[in-house]
């Protein structure tokens, strides 16, 4: 993947992604439900095509599958109005996406990183978030308690591995990856609070803004990091 090809692909697909996101969010805020319904399955396609068309990507198949399961989750959640089973299916699709992201991040996050001193603070912070979130949600979970608890643990572990993976990257993609993972956690937390605790009007907008920023940031960080590795390999010869 050369610099020129990477730049051309990213500029094209990211511009298309941004255009679709702007139209979608505008329709969401304006209450055009039919347009948001029709556009939601299109949101991740530019990012997916960008990854598929790029070369020299570490864990490319894992990243493609994570985006595919995220797309499936987006689509399944559109059908919740038909049956609550679609919420469970959507939850399962996103959980599989997070598991794939975890496996992907492990490619850059050696297990020896777990023993480093800064992990005490990191583990404490993420663990505190998990405990507080589940404490807040618990009264309203009902029969969804176990699925939501499992999902919360998985996404927390995804965040942990994103931070570990960032230590093997240069500063810009590292920061972008962490921001993406944090935004994913924020998005899912807002969704859970809105559904199981306190519904509020701005929830849909906030969920989608943070979710789309998360996917964009993770993809951008991973592609940039892979490009950096290619450049470093060329300079080593």
Secondary structure as a PSIPRED ss2 file (coil, helix, strand):
# PSIPRED VFORMAT (PSIPRED V4.0)

   1 X C   1.000  0.000  0.000
   2 X C   1.000  0.000  0.000
   3 X H   0.000  1.000  0.000
   4 X H   0.000  1.000  0.000
   5 X H   0.000  1.000  0.000
   6 X H   0.000  1.000  0.000
   7 X H   0.000  1.000  0.000
   8 X H   0.000  1.000  0.000
   9 X H   0.000  1.000  0.000
  10 X H   0.000  1.000  0.000
  11 X H   0.000  1.000  0.000
  12 X H   0.000  1.000  0.000
  13 X H   0.000  1.000  0.000
  14 X H   0.000  1.000  0.000
  15 X H   0.000  1.000  0.000
  16 X H   0.000  1.000  0.000
  17 X H   0.000  1.000  0.000
  18 X H   0.000  1.000  0.000
  19 X H   0.000  1.000  0.000
  20 X H   0.000  1.000  0.000
  21 X H   0.000  1.000  0.000
  22 X H   0.000  1.000  0.000
  23 X H   0.000  1.000  0.000
  24 X H   0.000  1.000  0.000
  25 X H   0.000  1.000  0.000
  26 X H   0.000  1.000  0.000
  27 X H   0.000  1.000  0.000
  28 X H   0.000  1.000  0.000
  29 X H   0.000  1.000  0.000
  30 X H   0.000  1.000  0.000
  31 X C   1.000  0.000  0.000
  32 X C   1.000  0.000  0.000
  33 X H   0.000  1.000  0.000
  34 X H   0.000  1.000  0.000
  35 X H   0.000  1.000  0.000
  36 X H   0.000  1.000  0.000
  37 X H   0.000  1.000  0.000
  38 X H   0.000  1.000  0.000
  39 X H   0.000  1.000  0.000
  40 X H   0.000  1.000  0.000
  41 X C   1.000  0.000  0.000
  42 X C   1.000  0.000  0.000
  43 X C   1.000  0.000  0.000
  44 X C   1.000  0.000  0.000
  45 X H   0.000  1.000  0.000
  46 X H   0.000  1.000  0.000
  47 X H   0.000  1.000  0.000
  48 X H   0.000  1.000  0.000
  49 X H   0.000  1.000  0.000
  50 X H   0.000  1.000  0.000
  51 X H   0.000  1.000  0.000
  52 X H   0.000  1.000  0.000
  53 X H   0.000  1.000  0.000
  54 X C   1.000  0.000  0.000
  55 X C   1.000  0.000  0.000
  56 X C   1.000  0.000  0.000
  57 X C   1.000  0.000  0.000
  58 X C   1.000  0.000  0.000
  59 X C   1.000  0.000  0.000
  60 X H   0.000  1.000  0.000
  61 X H   0.000  1.000  0.000
  62 X H   0.000  1.000  0.000
  63 X H   0.000  1.000  0.000
  64 X H   0.000  1.000  0.000
  65 X H   0.000  1.000  0.000
  66 X H   0.000  1.000  0.000
  67 X H   0.000  1.000  0.000
  68 X H   0.000  1.000  0.000
  69 X H   0.000  1.000  0.000
  70 X H   0.000  1.000  0.000
  71 X H   0.000  1.000  0.000
  72 X H   0.000  1.000  0.000
  73 X H   0.000  1.000  0.000
  74 X H   0.000  1.000  0.000
  75 X H   0.000  1.000  0.000
  76 X H   0.000  1.000  0.000
  77 X H   0.000  1.000  0.000
  78 X C   1.000  0.000  0.000
  79 X C   1.000  0.000  0.000
  80 X C   1.000  0.000  0.000
  81 X C   1.000  0.000  0.000
  82 X C   1.000  0.000  0.000
  83 X C   1.000  0.000  0.000
  84 X C   1.000  0.000  0.000
  85 X H   0.000  1.000  0.000
  86 X H   0.000  1.000  0.000
  87 X H   0.000  1.000  0.000
  88 X H   0.000  1.000  0.000
  89 X H   0.000  1.000  0.000
  90 X H   0.000  1.000  0.000
  91 X H   0.000  1.000  0.000
  92 X H   0.000  1.000  0.000
  93 X H   0.000  1.000  0.000
  94 X H   0.000  1.000  0.000
  95 X H   0.000  1.000  0.000
  96 X H   0.000  1.000  0.000
  97 X H   0.000  1.000  0.000
  98 X H   0.000  1.000  0.000
  99 X H   0.000  1.000  0.000
 100 X H   0.000  1.000  0.000
 101 X H   0.000  1.000  0.000
 102 X H   0.000  1.000  0.000
 103 X H   0.000  1.000  0.000
 104 X H   0.000  1.000  0.000
 105 X H   0.000  1.000  0.000
 106 X H   0.000  1.000  0.000
 107 X C   1.000  0.000  0.000
 108 X C   1.000  0.000  0.000
 109 X C   1.000  0.000  0.000
 110 X C   1.000  0.000  0.000
 111 X H   0.000  1.000  0.000
 112 X H   0.000  1.000  0.000
 113 X H   0.000  1.000  0.000
 114 X H   0.000  1.000  0.000
 115 X H   0.000  1.000  0.000
 116 X C   1.000  0.000  0.000
 117 X C   1.000  0.000  0.000
 118 X H   0.000  1.000  0.000
 119 X H   0.000  1.000  0.000
 120 X H   0.000  1.000  0.000
 121 X H   0.000  1.000  0.000
 122 X H   0.000  1.000  0.000
 123 X H   0.000  1.000  0.000
 124 X H   0.000  1.000  0.000
 125 X H   0.000  1.000  0.000
 126 X H   0.000  1.000  0.000
 127 X H   0.000  1.000  0.000
 128 X H   0.000  1.000  0.000
 129 X H   0.000  1.000  0.000
 130 X H   0.000  1.000  0.000
 131 X H   0.000  1.000  0.000
 132 X H   0.000  1.000  0.000
 133 X H   0.000  1.000  0.000
 134 X H   0.000  1.000  0.000
 135 X H   0.000  1.000  0.000
 136 X H   0.000  1.000  0.000
 137 X H   0.000  1.000  0.000
 138 X H   0.000  1.000  0.000
 139 X H   0.000  1.000  0.000
 140 X H   0.000  1.000  0.000
 141 X H   0.000  1.000  0.000
 142 X H   0.000  1.000  0.000
 143 X H   0.000  1.000  0.000
 144 X H   0.000  1.000  0.000
 145 X H   0.000  1.000  0.000
 146 X H   0.000  1.000  0.000
 147 X H   0.000  1.000  0.000
 148 X H   0.000  1.000  0.000
 149 X H   0.000  1.000  0.000
 150 X H   0.000  1.000  0.000
 151 X H   0.000  1.000  0.000
 152 X H   0.000  1.000  0.000
 153 X H   0.000  1.000  0.000
 154 X H   0.000  1.000  0.000
 155 X H   0.000  1.000  0.000
 156 X H   0.000  1.000  0.000
 157 X H   0.000  1.000  0.000
 158 X H   0.000  1.000  0.000
 159 X H   0.000  1.000  0.000
 160 X H   0.000  1.000  0.000
 161 X H   0.000  1.000  0.000
 162 X H   0.000  1.000  0.000
 163 X H   0.000  1.000  0.000
 164 X H   0.000  1.000  0.000
 165 X H   0.000  1.000  0.000
 166 X H   0.000  1.000  0.000
 167 X C   1.000  0.000  0.000
 168 X C   1.000  0.000  0.000
 169 X C   1.000  0.000  0.000
 170 X C   1.000  0.000  0.000
 171 X H   0.000  1.000  0.000
 172 X H   0.000  1.000  0.000
 173 X H   0.000  1.000  0.000
 174 X H   0.000  1.000  0.000
 175 X H   0.000  1.000  0.000
 176 X H   0.000  1.000  0.000
 177 X H   0.000  1.000  0.000
 178 X H   0.000  1.000  0.000
 179 X H   0.000  1.000  0.000
 180 X H   0.000  1.000  0.000
 181 X H   0.000  1.000  0.000
 182 X H   0.000  1.000  0.000
 183 X H   0.000  1.000  0.000
 184 X H   0.000  1.000  0.000
 185 X H   0.000  1.000  0.000
 186 X H   0.000  1.000  0.000
 187 X H   0.000  1.000  0.000
 188 X H   0.000  1.000  0.000
 189 X H   0.000  1.000  0.000
 190 X H   0.000  1.000  0.000
 191 X H   0.000  1.000  0.000
 192 X H   0.000  1.000  0.000
 193 X H   0.000  1.000  0.000
 194 X H   0.000  1.000  0.000
 195 X H   0.000  1.000  0.000
 196 X H   0.000  1.000  0.000
 197 X C   1.000  0.000  0.000
 198 X C   1.000  0.000  0.000
 199 X C   1.000  0.000  0.000
 200 X C   1.000  0.000  0.000
 201 X C   1.000  0.000  0.000
 202 X C   1.000  0.000  0.000
 203 X H   0.000  1.000  0.000
 204 X H   0.000  1.000  0.000
 205 X H   0.000  1.000  0.000
 206 X H   0.000  1.000  0.000
 207 X H   0.000  1.000  0.000
 208 X H   0.000  1.000  0.000
 209 X H   0.000  1.000  0.000
 210 X H   0.000  1.000  0.000
 211 X H   0.000  1.000  0.000
 212 X H   0.000  1.000  0.000
 213 X H   0.000  1.000  0.000
 214 X H   0.000  1.000  0.000
 215 X H   0.000  1.000  0.000
 216 X H   0.000  1.000  0.000
 217 X H   0.000  1.000  0.000
 218 X H   0.000  1.000  0.000
 219 X H   0.000  1.000  0.000
 220 X H   0.000  1.000  0.000
 221 X H   0.000  1.000  0.000
 222 X H   0.000  1.000  0.000
 223 X H   0.000  1.000  0.000
 224 X H   0.000  1.000  0.000
 225 X H   0.000  1.000  0.000
 226 X H   0.000  1.000  0.000
 227 X H   0.000  1.000  0.000
 228 X H   0.000  1.000  0.000
 229 X H   0.000  1.000  0.000
 230 X H   0.000  1.000  0.000
 231 X H   0.000  1.000  0.000
 232 X H   0.000  1.000  0.000
 233 X H   0.000  1.000  0.000
 234 X H   0.000  1.000  0.000
 235 X H   0.000  1.000  0.000
 236 X H   0.000  1.000  0.000
 237 X C   1.000  0.000  0.000
